[in-house]
Amino acid sequence: MMTMTFNETNRTNGLSFFTTGDGVRIAYRVDGAADKPVLMLANSIATSMNMWEGQIEAFGEHFRVLRYDYRGHGDSDTPAGPYSFDRLGRDVIELLDSLRIDRVHFLGLSLGGAVGQWLGIHAPERISRLILSNTSSYLGPAEQWDGLIASVLQAENLNGFADTFIKNWFPSNMIDSKSGIVAAFHRMVLATRAEGIGGSWAAIRDMDMRRTAALISSPTLVIAGQNDTVTLPSHGESLAETVPHARLLMLPAVHLPNVEFPDAFESAVLDFLLSE
């Protein structure tokens, strides 16, 4: 198993901000040469754009890399929830408009994969190639999310939630080894506001793209984890069957293959994006 290096000091460098139509300041960062095609990255819930730090060097050789923090996450503002994928998707469109970027390749993992599905369905003219990693089109029933939303908004702190996220994201041997990268992700969860997590869970609660994913016309790669207990392998298989002509890659990972198997993940992404 390979693990990526992780440099938290990069978190404070190179940030820019724009303000959405509903008045929310969103943080973003651009890395790479201006003459290269743009690859946009969207991360998991309860993380920041720093989740992709291990991929920037490899992706930056071929692309100008654009990443951002969701509302309620990282250095972005935290409006009151609930959020929706219509709103989270429009955040992406408005960011691209502000940067005068017409089209991007889009790689979304977990929550980012749901944003990617929304974009593929509702704004296909903005997406060249689409990569949906460790994600799902539906994670019902709604009742389970209502309980989680209430509990995170009422919690005195996020310590218990952070422990749960870590257990859902990483294999036990990485957790037991007291890996520095696991600790970094734990800190990322603690730095996320409860309103951001609860608002995003509301978007997941209300999400059902099981049928509309068939409208995605962009060339699509679906990546799933054999050991993922959040978005099950069957979710990735179903998504790949629904999206026309989608490819499916199953990695022996839990929920964050870019961390657990960075070489295989990066190779798959680059092979897909650079293929004719």
C-alpha positions as CSV (number, residue, x, y, z in Angstrom):
1,M,0.0,0.0,0.0
2,M,1.3,3.4,-1.0
3,T,0.6,6.6,1.0
4,M,1.0,10.2,-0.2
5,T,3.0,13.0,1.4
6,F,0.9,15.7,2.9
7,N,2.0,19.3,3.4
8,E,-0.5,21.2,5.6
9,T,1.7,24.4,5.3
10,N,0.4,24.9,1.8
11,R,-3.0,25.5,3.2
12,T,-2.4,29.2,3.8
13,N,-0.6,30.0,0.5
14,G,-2.1,30.9,-2.8
15,L,-5.7,31.2,-1.7
16,S,-8.1,33.4,-3.6
17,F,-11.8,34.2,-3.0
18,F,-14.9,35.0,-4.9
19,T,-18.5,35.8,-3.8
20,T,-21.5,33.7,-5.0
21,G,-24.8,35.2,-6.1
22,D,-26.2,34.5,-2.6
23,G,-23.4,36.4,-0.9
24,V,-21.2,33.5,0.3
25,R,-17.4,33.9,0.0
26,I,-15.8,30.8,-1.4
27,A,-12.1,30.0,-1.2
28,Y,-10.2,28.5,-4.2
29,R,-6.7,27.9,-5.4
30,V,-5.2,27.5,-8.9
31,D,-1.9,25.7,-9.5
32,G,-0.1,25.2,-12.8
33,A,0.6,26.9,-16.0
34,A,-2.2,29.1,-17.5
35,D,-1.8,27.5,-21.0
36,K,-2.8,24.0,-19.8
37,P,-6.4,22.6,-19.8
38,V,-8.1,23.0,-16.4
39,L,-8.8,20.1,-14.1
40,M,-11.2,21.0,-11.3
41,L,-11.1,19.0,-8.0
42,A,-13.9,18.6,-5.5
43,N,-13.4,16.8,-2.2
44,S,-15.1,14.8,0.5
45,I,-17.4,16.3,3.1
46,A,-15.7,17.6,6.2
47,T,-12.4,18.1,4.4
48,S,-10.8,21.1,2.7
49,M,-9.2,21.5,-0.7
50,N,-6.0,20.4,1.0
51,M,-7.3,16.8,0.7
52,W,-5.8,16.9,-2.8
53,E,-2.3,18.1,-1.8
54,G,-0.7,14.7,-2.7
55,Q,-2.1,14.9,-6.3
56,I,-1.1,18.4,-7.2
57,E,2.4,17.6,-8.5
58,A,1.3,14.7,-10.7
59,F,-1.8,16.5,-12.0
60,G,0.0,19.8,-12.5
61,E,2.4,18.3,-15.1
62,H,-0.5,18.1,-17.5
63,F,-3.2,20.4,-16.2
64,R,-3.9,23.7,-14.5
65,V,-5.5,22.5,-11.3
66,L,-8.4,24.4,-9.7
67,R,-9.7,23.3,-6.3
68,Y,-12.0,25.0,-3.8
69,D,-13.6,24.8,-0.4
70,Y,-17.3,24.1,-0.2
71,R,-19.5,26.5,1.7
72,G,-19.2,25.6,5.3
73,H,-15.7,24.0,4.8
74,G,-12.1,25.1,4.9
75,D,-11.6,28.9,4.3
76,S,-15.1,29.5,2.8
77,D,-18.0,31.1,4.5
78,T,-20.5,29.1,6.5
79,P,-24.1,30.1,5.7
80,A,-26.9,28.4,7.5
81,G,-28.2,25.2,6.0
82,P,-29.8,23.3,4.6
83,Y,-27.7,23.2,1.4
84,S,-28.8,21.6,-1.9
85,F,-26.9,20.2,-4.9
86,D,-28.6,22.8,-7.0
87,R,-26.8,25.4,-4.8
88,L,-23.5,23.5,-4.5
89,G,-23.5,23.0,-8.3
90,R,-24.2,26.6,-8.9
91,D,-21.2,27.5,-6.7
92,V,-19.0,25.7,-9.2
93,I,-20.6,27.4,-12.2
94,E,-20.3,30.8,-10.6
95,L,-16.6,30.1,-9.7
96,L,-15.9,29.1,-13.3
97,D,-17.7,32.2,-14.6
98,S,-15.8,34.4,-12.3
99,L,-12.5,33.0,-13.7
100,R,-13.8,33.1,-17.3
101,I,-13.3,29.4,-17.7
102,D,-15.7,27.8,-20.2
103,R,-15.0,24.1,-19.7
104,V,-13.1,21.9,-17.3
105,H,-12.3,18.3,-16.6
106,F,-14.0,17.6,-13.2
107,L,-12.8,15.1,-10.6
108,G,-15.1,14.8,-7.6
109,L,-14.7,12.4,-4.7
110,S,-17.6,11.5,-2.3
111,L,-19.6,14.7,-1.9
112,G,-17.6,16.0,-4.8
113,G,-18.7,13.1,-6.9
114,A,-22.3,14.1,-6.3
115,V,-21.5,17.6,-7.3
116,G,-19.9,16.2,-10.4
117,Q,-23.1,14.2,-11.2
118,W,-25.2,17.4,-10.9
119,L,-22.8,19.3,-13.2
120,G,-22.9,16.4,-15.8
121,I,-26.7,16.4,-15.7
122,H,-27.4,20.2,-15.6
123,A,-24.3,21.9,-17.1
124,P,-22.9,19.4,-19.6
125,E,-21.5,22.2,-21.7
126,R,-19.0,23.0,-18.9
127,I,-17.7,19.5,-18.4
128,S,-15.2,17.9,-20.8
129,R,-14.4,14.7,-19.0
130,L,-15.9,13.6,-15.7
131,I,-14.4,11.4,-12.9
132,L,-16.7,10.3,-10.1
133,S,-14.8,8.7,-7.3
134,N,-16.3,6.9,-4.2
135,T,-19.7,8.4,-4.6
136,S,-23.3,7.6,-5.1
137,S,-26.5,8.8,-6.8
138,Y,-28.6,8.1,-3.7
139,L,-27.9,7.6,0.0
140,G,-31.3,7.2,1.6
141,P,-33.5,6.9,3.5
142,A,-34.0,10.5,4.5
143,E,-34.7,9.7,8.2
144,Q,-31.1,8.6,8.9
145,W,-29.8,12.0,7.7
146,D,-32.3,14.0,9.8
147,G,-30.9,12.3,12.9
148,L,-27.3,13.0,11.9
149,I,-28.0,16.6,11.0
150,A,-29.7,17.2,14.4
151,S,-26.9,15.5,16.3
152,V,-24.0,17.4,14.6
153,L,-25.8,20.8,15.1
154,Q,-26.4,20.1,18.7
155,A,-23.0,18.6,19.5
156,E,-20.7,20.5,21.9
157,N,-17.7,19.6,19.6
158,L,-16.9,17.4,16.6
159,N,-14.5,15.0,18.3
160,G,-16.8,12.0,18.0
161,F,-17.8,12.9,14.5
162,A,-14.1,13.2,13.5
163,D,-13.4,9.7,14.9
164,T,-16.3,8.3,12.9
165,F,-15.2,10.0,9.7
166,I,-11.7,8.6,10.1
167,K,-13.0,5.1,10.7
168,N,-15.1,5.4,7.5
169,W,-12.3,6.8,5.4
170,F,-9.2,4.8,6.2
171,P,-8.2,1.1,6.7
172,S,-7.6,0.0,10.3
173,N,-3.9,-0.5,9.7
174,M,-3.5,3.2,8.8
175,I,-5.5,4.3,11.8
176,D,-3.6,2.0,14.2
177,S,-0.2,3.1,12.9
178,K,-1.0,6.7,14.1
179,S,-0.3,7.8,10.5
180,G,0.5,11.5,10.2
181,I,-1.8,11.8,7.3
182,V,-4.7,10.3,9.3
183,A,-4.0,12.9,12.0
184,A,-4.1,15.6,9.4
185,F,-7.5,14.5,8.1
186,H,-8.7,14.3,11.7
187,R,-7.7,18.0,12.1
188,M,-9.5,18.9,8.9
189,V,-12.7,17.5,10.2
190,L,-12.3,19.4,13.5
191,A,-11.7,22.6,11.5
192,T,-15.0,22.2,9.6
193,R,-18.0,23.9,11.0
194,A,-20.9,21.9,12.2
195,E,-23.3,24.0,10.1
196,G,-21.2,23.1,7.0
197,I,-21.4,19.3,7.7
198,G,-25.1,19.5,8.6
199,G,-25.9,21.6,5.6
200,S,-24.1,19.2,3.3
201,W,-25.8,16.2,4.9
202,A,-29.1,17.9,4.0
203,A,-28.1,18.0,0.4
204,I,-27.2,14.3,0.5
205,R,-30.5,13.6,2.3
206,D,-32.5,15.2,-0.6
207,M,-30.3,13.7,-3.4
208,D,-31.7,11.2,-5.8
209,M,-29.9,11.1,-9.2
210,R,-30.4,7.4,-9.8
211,R,-32.4,8.1,-13.0
212,T,-31.1,11.5,-14.1
213,A,-27.4,10.3,-14.1
214,A,-28.4,8.6,-17.4
215,L,-28.4,12.1,-18.9
216,I,-24.7,12.6,-18.3
217,S,-23.1,12.9,-21.8
218,S,-19.5,13.6,-20.8
219,P,-17.0,10.8,-21.0
220,T,-17.0,9.4,-17.5
221,L,-14.8,7.3,-15.3
222,V,-16.3,5.9,-12.1
223,I,-13.8,4.9,-9.4
224,A,-15.0,2.8,-6.4
225,G,-13.4,1.2,-3.4
226,Q,-13.8,-2.5,-2.7
227,N,-13.7,-1.8,1.0
228,D,-15.8,1.4,1.1
229,T,-18.5,1.2,3.7
230,V,-19.8,4.8,3.0
231,T,-20.4,4.6,-0.8
232,L,-20.5,0.9,-1.3
233,P,-18.9,-0.8,-4.3
234,S,-22.4,-1.6,-5.6
235,H,-23.1,2.2,-5.7
236,G,-20.1,2.7,-8.0
237,E,-21.2,-0.3,-10.1
238,S,-24.7,1.1,-10.4
239,L,-23.5,4.5,-11.3
240,A,-21.2,3.2,-14.0
241,E,-24.1,1.2,-15.4
242,T,-26.4,4.2,-15.5
243,V,-24.0,6.8,-17.1
244,P,-23.8,6.0,-20.8
245,H,-20.5,4.4,-21.8
246,A,-18.9,5.1,-18.4
247,R,-15.8,3.1,-17.4
248,L,-15.6,1.5,-13.9
249,L,-12.4,1.1,-11.9
250,M,-12.5,-0.8,-8.7
251,L,-9.6,-0.2,-6.3
252,P,-8.8,-2.2,-3.1
253,A,-9.5,1.0,-1.1
254,V,-11.8,2.2,1.6
255,H,-13.2,5.7,0.9
256,L,-10.1,7.8,0.0
257,P,-8.2,6.0,-2.8
258,N,-6.2,9.2,-3.6
259,V,-4.7,8.8,-0.1
260,E,-4.6,5.0,0.3
261,F,-3.4,4.2,-3.3
262,P,-2.2,7.5,-4.7
263,D,-0.1,6.0,-7.5
264,A,-2.9,3.8,-8.9
265,F,-5.4,6.6,-8.4
266,E,-3.3,9.2,-10.2
267,S,-2.4,6.8,-13.0
268,A,-6.1,6.0,-13.6
269,V,-7.1,9.6,-13.6
270,L,-4.3,10.7,-16.0
271,D,-4.8,7.8,-18.3
272,F,-8.4,8.6,-18.6
273,L,-8.0,12.3,-19.1
274,L,-5.1,12.0,-21.6
275,S,-6.5,9.2,-23.7
276,E,-7.8,10.0,-27.1
